[in-house]
Amino acid sequence: MVNRFLIIAGNPEIGDTTEASFKAEAEIISFVDMQDCHDQTVRVFDLLHSAPVELRIHGSWHNPNNPLYIMLTDPYGNVVVDGYGTNH
């Protein structure tokens, strides 16, 4: 399992410290899925390129037909990681 994603999470607006961690592809969906349980801003960077690429997080949390679908895309809209969160 390669830790190819850099996660930066925190909420400096409320004095929260920012934390950085590395995650593998299998861990990233679970991490993003749980961000609604924390008052944190989450940024995800793909480290597989010559320079880090920030990914955009898309969730269908408000779609009753597919409420658990999560995907992360690159700046060009290509899906880098996708999967389903949990009903928690």
C-alpha positions in Angstrom: 0.0 0.0 0.0 1.6 3.3 -1.2 0.8 6.5 0.8 0.4 8.7 -2.3 -1.9 11.3 -0.8 -1.1 14.1 1.5 -3.9 15.2 3.7 -4.0 18.6 5.4 -6.8 19.0 7.9 -7.7 21.5 10.5 -9.8 24.6 11.1 -7.5 27.6 11.8 -10.5 29.9 12.0 -11.4 28.5 15.4 -7.8 28.1 16.6 -7.6 24.4 15.6 -4.1 23.2 14.7 -3.5 22.1 11.2 -2.3 18.5 10.9 -0.7 16.7 7.9 -0.8 13.0 7.3 -0.2 10.6 4.4 -2.8 8.2 3.3 -3.1 5.3 0.8 -5.8 5.2 -1.8 -7.7 2.6 0.2 -7.8 5.0 3.2 -8.7 8.2 1.5 -12.5 7.7 1.0 -12.9 6.7 4.6 -11.1 9.8 5.8 -13.1 12.1 3.5 -16.3 10.3 4.6 -15.7 11.1 8.2 -14.9 14.8 7.8 -18.5 15.6 8.5 -18.0 14.4 12.0 -15.3 17.0 12.6 -15.3 20.8 12.1 -12.3 20.7 9.9 -11.3 21.8 6.4 -9.7 19.0 4.5 -7.3 19.4 1.6 -6.1 16.4 -0.4 -2.9 16.4 -2.6 -1.9 13.6 -5.0 1.8 13.1 -4.7 2.2 10.7 -7.7 3.2 13.6 -10.0 6.4 15.7 -10.3 4.7 18.3 -8.1 1.8 17.8 -5.6 -1.7 18.2 -7.3 -4.6 19.4 -5.1 -7.7 17.3 -5.6 -11.3 18.5 -5.5 -13.6 16.6 -3.2 -17.1 15.8 -4.5 -19.7 14.2 -2.3 -23.3 13.3 -3.0 -24.3 13.7 0.7 -27.5 15.5 -0.3 -28.5 13.2 -3.1 -31.1 10.8 -1.7 -30.6 8.4 -4.6 -26.8 8.0 -4.0 -26.0 9.6 -0.6 -22.7 7.9 0.1 -20.8 8.4 -3.2 -17.5 10.3 -2.9 -15.0 11.1 -5.6 -11.8 13.1 -5.8 -10.9 14.8 -9.1 -7.8 16.4 -10.5 -7.9 20.0 -11.8 -9.0 18.7 -15.2 -12.0 16.9 -13.8 -10.5 13.4 -14.1 -11.6 11.0 -11.3 -8.5 10.0 -9.3 -10.3 8.1 -6.5 -13.9 7.3 -5.9 -15.9 5.0 -3.7 -18.7 4.9 -1.1 -18.7 6.2 2.5 -20.6 4.8 5.3 -24.0 5.7 6.8 -22.7 7.0 10.2 
